[in-house]
Amino acid sequence: MSRRRAFQPEREAALANSHDQSDGAPALVFGNRSAATPQVGPAPEKFLPDLNAQPVRPAGGVRTAQISRYPQLCERPRVSVVLGSFNRARLLKPAIESVRRELAGLNGEILVVDGGSTDGSIEWLLAQHDVITIVQRNRTEIDGVSMRLRSWGGFMNIAFKAAAGRFVLMISDDCLLLPGTIGAAIERIDQANAAGLRVGGCAFYFRNWPDERSYYVQRTLGGNLMVNHGIYVREALEAVGYADEDQYVFYKADTDLSLKIWQAGFHIIDSPGSICEHFLDPGEAARVSNNAVMDFDRTVMRQRWPDLVSKDCVAKMGKIFLDVTPGNEALETWGPQPAKA
């Protein structure tokens, strides 16, 4: 039963008949203590200008079950697809097209957080009426040093928190969703929940094209399934406080988020019917293999999850491959790539 707390002079404040001698304002009584009584710091009632109205403070739960939604306000989407991007218009456009195809017939939305692109990405995004575009310029220079304003977690949390759907689907701006991916994932989540699992995430099978021939999902520290590309359930994101914004720079915050979801009592499942092609150009691959940020993030992960970095736990890491012959979508979209030297 809800309770409504009425104004209580002895607890909040009441007007006294006397006035403060210094400015002529009525003195407020807090319990048995006058506001004029010497104390350390300002009196609490100084910050409560509504006390004269003897307010009735809200208490108990907020009723929503009987309240109808405004007829000209769209229903919340079931699926929110979120991407981060920076100066990759040629890859972003086909990624968005693949998402559009997948959302056909579903109640969904697309959100892109752009880091301040200068290659025409922002202008193109703003012309897309079905894309919610957030521009968060993420690069600056301080004393001649190039700096990021936000980490990967801080950048992506903008999209995670803005997303309205129950299912928050994260892919990169250099990805393609293959036909049937989103529908298969939602069906898989519903089936797992019906089987008694508390699903917090659903991993899509992917490969780094053109280097890899097979699709897979990954087991991270301790052998726990993680989401590289796939769906997070809003309940799980909220329960774990979203992605870490302060410790990791870029590469391992998604792994950390998956581990937090497991730690909070949720499960991460796979969806064999959900496949994502991920384009990895040679220049990016070289940077990742020799990257101080990657080394830093790995060190942070070892410090944050000490119980999962034993030899036995690390040995449980690996890939789970999907027995599917890849199609030609990646080649047809991105074109032939130069052979490795």
N, C-alpha and C positions, 0 to 999 in steps of 0.2 A: 504494500500500500504506500503510495507516495505521500510525502509530508511537505507542507508548505510552512516555511519559517517566517512568522510575522516579525515586524520591527520590534526589537527589544532594547529599550533605552539603556538598560544596565549593561548590555553587551556591545552595542554599536556606538551610540552617542545620543545626547538629547540637548536641546537648547536649555541653557541655564538663564535664570532671571538676571543675573549679574552680567556685566560687560567687561571685556578686557580693557584695562585702563590705558594701554599703549596705543591702540588704533580704533577704539570704539566698536569693534566687531563683537558680536555675541560670543561669550565663552561656551565651548562645548564640553559636556561632561562625559567622560569615558569610564563607566563603572562609577566608582566613588572618587575618581581622580579628575580634577578640573584641568582643562587645557592650559590654564595658566600655571599649573604646578611645574616647577623646574624638573627637567628630565634630560636624559642623554638622547640627542637626535630629535628630529621633528616629531610632533604628535601625530599618531595615526589618522586622526580625524581631519587633518590638514589635507589629506589626499582624497577625501570623500565628500565632494560638493553636493551630493544628492541627499544627505542626511536630513535636511530640513523637511523633505517630503515624507519622512518616516516610511521608506521603501519596504515593500514585501519582497524579499530576495527569492529567486527561483530555486527550487529544490526538487529532487526526484527526477524521473526520466522524462524525456521529451516524447510526446505522442506523435507517431507518424503513420500508423497503420490505417487510420481512417481519413487521411488527407489525400485528396486526389491531385494528380499532377496536372499542371496547367496544360490545356489541350494544344497550345501552339509551342510547347517546349518539347523538343525531341526526347525520346527515351534514351537512357544511358546506353552507350555501345556495350556489346558483350566483349568485344576484342579491341584492344588498342595496340597498334603496331608502332614501335618507337625505334628511331634511328638517330645516331649522331653522325655529323658529316663536317668535312672541312676541305674545300678546294678539290672536290672529286666529282664534278658535275657529270662527266662522261660515264661514271660508274653509278652515281646516284639515280640517274634517270631510269635506266633499266631495272634497278632495284625497286623503285616506286611502282613501275609498271607491273612487275611480278606480284607485288603486294596488292595492287588494285584488282588484278585478276583473281587472286585468292579471296578477297573480301566480297566479291560479287555474290549477292544473295545472303550475305551475313550482315549483322548489325555491327559495323566496325568503324574505326577511325585510324588515321595515319598522323603521327606526330614526328617532326624532324627538328632536332636542335642543331643549328649550324653554328660553327665556331668563328664566324666572321669571314666567310669565303670571299675571294676576290676574282673568282673564275666564272662568274655568272650564275653560280648555284642559287644565291639568295633571290635574284631577280626571277629565276625560273620557278623557284619554290613559291614565291608570292603570287605567281600567276596560276598556281594550282589550287582551285577552289575547294578541293577535297583534302587538302593537306594543311594541318595546323603547323605553322612555322614559328619557331622560337629562335631568335638570333642572340647568342651569348658569345660575344667576342672573347676569346679565351687566350689570346696571345698579347703580351705586352713586353716592354723593355724597361728594366730598372738598372741604372748606372751602367748601361751598355751591355747588360746581360739579358738574354731572351728568357722570359718567364711565362709560366702557365698561370692563369688566374684560378683555375679549378683543376682538380684531378679528374681522372676518368669517372670515378664514382660521383663526384660533385656535379660533373657535366651531365651524366646520364640520369642522375636523380632528378634533375629538372624535368626530364621527360617522364620518368617513372611516376612522379608526384602529380604531374599534369594529366596523366592518362586517366580516362574516366571508366575504362572497361574493367571487368573482373579479371580477364585474362590479359596480361601485359606481355606482348610478344616482342622480343628484342632481336634484331639482326643488325649487321653492319651495312654501311652504305655501298659495300662491294659484294653484296650477296644477291642471289636469285632464289626465290622460293619456287620449287617445282610444283606442278599441278596437284591439287588435293591436299597440300601440306597442312593448311590451317584447319580444315574440316576434320582431317584424320586426327590431329592433335587434340581437338576439343572432344571428339568421340572417345579417344583413349583416356583422357582425364576423367570424363564422366564414368567410364567403365571402371577405372581404378578406384574412384570414390565409392562407387556402388559395391565394390569388393571389400571395402573397409579401410582403404588407404586414405590418409590425409595428405592429399597431393599439394605440394608447394611449388613444383616446377615440372616442366616437361622438356626434355632435351631432343632437339632435332638432329638427325644424322646429317653429316656434312663432309666435305673434303676440300682441301686447298688445291684449287685448279690453277694451272695445268699440271702441277707436280705430282698429285696423288690420284690414284685410279679408283680407290674404294671409298665408300662412305662409312663413317663411324661416329660413335659418341665416345666420350672420354671418362675414365675413372681417375679422379684426382687423389690427393692424399688419403690414405686409409682405405682406398678402393671405392670411395663414394662417387656415385654418378654426379656429373656437373652439367650445367647449362652453358654451352658455348654460344649457340644460337637456339632460341626456343622461347617457351612461355614461362613466365612467373605468374603465380596466382596472387592477386592483390593482397589477400589475407596474409600470405607468407611474407611479402615485402614489408607490409606494415608491422608485422610481428617482430621482424628482425631489425627494423629501423633503416631499411633500404641499404644501398651499397655504402661501403666505407668511403668517406670523403677525405680523410686526413692522413692515413698511413700509407696507402698505395698510391703510386703515381699513375700507372696505366695498365700494366699487363696482367696483374693477378687479382684485381679487385673483383672480377667476375667469379673466379675460383673461390675467393673468400665469401662472396655472397651465397654461393651454393652450399658451402660448409655451414654457414650460419643458419640456412634453411633446414638442413639436416639436424643441426644442434637444437633447433627450436621444436623439433618433433614432427616436422613435415617430411614427406617423401619426394624425391625427384625420380620421375619415371622416364622411359624412352617412348618414342612414337615411331615405329618402323615405317609408317606411311608418310612421315614428314621428312622431307629431304631439302637441304639447302646447299647450293653451290657457292663456294667462297673463292673469290678471285684473289690470288696472291702474286703480285708482280715481283720480278726478280730483285728489284731495288729494295722493296719492303722486306723480303725474305733475308737479304743480306744485313739490313739494319737490325732485324730482330735477333739474328744469330750473334751479333757483336754489339750489344746494347747495354749501356750502363744502367738504364732505367729498368730493364729486365732483371739485371743482377740485384738492383736495389729492392725491387718488389719481391724477388725470391727470398731475400734475407728477411724482409718484413714478414712474409708468410711463415717462415720457420720460427720466428719469434712469437707470432700470434697463435700458432697451433703446435706447441711443443709436443703434445701427446700424439701427434699424427706424423711426426717426421723421423720416427725410429726406422731402422733398416727394414723391419717387417712391414710397417705401414707404407713406406715408399715402394716396396716391392709389389704392393697391391695395385699400384697405378698402372694404367694401360688403356688400350682402345678395345671397343666392342664393335666388330665390323658387321655390316649389313650385306647379306647375300643378294645384291641387286646389281645388274649390269647398267652402268651409267648411260644416259642418253646423250644427245648432242646439244642440249640447251646452252651449255656454257660456251661451246665453240661457236654456235650460231649467234650468240649474244655478244661475246667479247672478241671473237675472231681468232685467227691463228696467232700464236705467240712465238717469239724467236726462240730457237733452240738454245739450251744452256751451253756455255762455252766449255 
